[in-house]
Amino acid sequence: MEWLYLVGAIILGECGTISFRLGLERPLWFAATVVSYACAWTLLSLALIAGLGIGIGYGTWAASSIALTAILGRVLFRDPLTPTMMLGSLLIMSGVLVISLNGSH
């Protein structure tokens, strides 16, 4: 169950990030940013309460957000996405995977 909470937190966190970017042009989107982030943190908290370790939970959430934000920024806003940026995201996610495989819950 903790992984479902974590996936929900990742998705809602990403919604908050995209809403924040949209809010720069249309301030009404800032309301969606606040709601999305509040829900994301709530689901992340539920994942931790359900037994997911904070290193794994927050690390996975943060690493996923970095990669998804870079990809969605490119797709939705034509932000740059260089090979170096992709490599950096891959290294971060690899680090989280190594920590996860180390026997953490």
C-alpha positions in Angstrom: 0.0 0.0 0.0 2.9 2.4 0.8 4.0 2.2 -2.8 0.6 3.2 -4.1 0.7 6.2 -1.8 4.1 7.1 -3.1 3.1 6.9 -6.7 0.1 9.2 -6.0 2.5 11.6 -4.2 4.8 11.6 -7.2 1.9 12.3 -9.6 0.4 15.0 -7.5 3.8 16.6 -6.9 4.3 16.8 -10.6 0.9 18.3 -11.1 1.9 20.9 -8.5 5.1 21.7 -10.3 3.4 22.0 -13.7 0.7 24.1 -12.2 3.3 26.4 -10.7 4.9 26.9 -14.1 1.4 27.6 -15.6 0.7 30.0 -12.7 3.5 32.3 -13.9 1.3 33.2 -16.9 -2.1 32.6 -15.3 -2.1 33.2 -11.5 -5.2 31.1 -11.0 -3.0 28.0 -11.5 -1.3 28.8 -8.2 -4.4 27.5 -6.4 -3.9 24.1 -8.1 -0.2 24.3 -7.1 -1.1 24.6 -3.4 -3.7 21.9 -3.5 -1.5 19.5 -5.5 1.5 19.9 -3.2 -0.7 19.6 -0.1 -2.1 16.3 -1.4 1.3 15.1 -2.5 2.8 15.7 1.0 -0.2 14.0 2.6 0.2 10.9 0.4 4.0 10.9 1.1 3.2 11.0 4.8 0.8 8.1 4.4 3.5 6.1 2.6 5.8 6.7 5.5 3.2 5.8 8.1 2.5 2.6 6.2 6.1 1.6 6.7 8.1 3.0 3.8 11.5 4.3 5.0 12.0 8.1 4.6 15.2 7.6 2.6 13.5 5.4 0.1 10.2 7.4 0.1 11.6 10.9 -0.2 14.5 9.8 -2.4 12.2 8.1 -4.9 9.8 11.0 -4.8 12.5 13.6 -5.4 14.4 11.6 -8.1 11.2 10.9 -9.9 10.2 14.5 -9.8 13.5 15.6 -11.2 13.2 13.3 -14.2 9.5 13.9 -14.8 9.9 17.7 -14.5 12.7 17.7 -17.1 10.7 15.5 -19.5 7.4 17.4 -19.1 9.2 20.7 -19.2 10.5 19.7 -22.6 7.2 18.4 -23.9 4.9 21.1 -22.5 7.1 24.3 -22.4 9.9 23.5 -24.8 12.5 23.8 -22.0 15.9 22.5 -22.8 16.7 18.8 -22.2 20.3 18.1 -22.9 22.1 14.8 -22.8 23.9 16.0 -19.7 20.6 16.8 -18.0 19.3 13.3 -18.9 22.5 11.7 -17.6 22.2 13.7 -14.3 18.6 12.5 -13.9 19.7 8.9 -14.6 22.5 9.1 -12.0 20.1 10.4 -9.3 17.6 7.7 -10.0 20.4 5.1 -10.0 21.4 6.3 -6.6 18.0 5.9 -5.2 17.8 2.4 -6.7 21.1 1.4 -5.1 19.8 2.6 -1.7 16.6 0.7 -2.3 18.4 -2.5 -3.1 20.5 -2.2 0.0 17.8 -3.9 2.0 15.8 -0.9 3.0 12.0 -1.3 3.1 
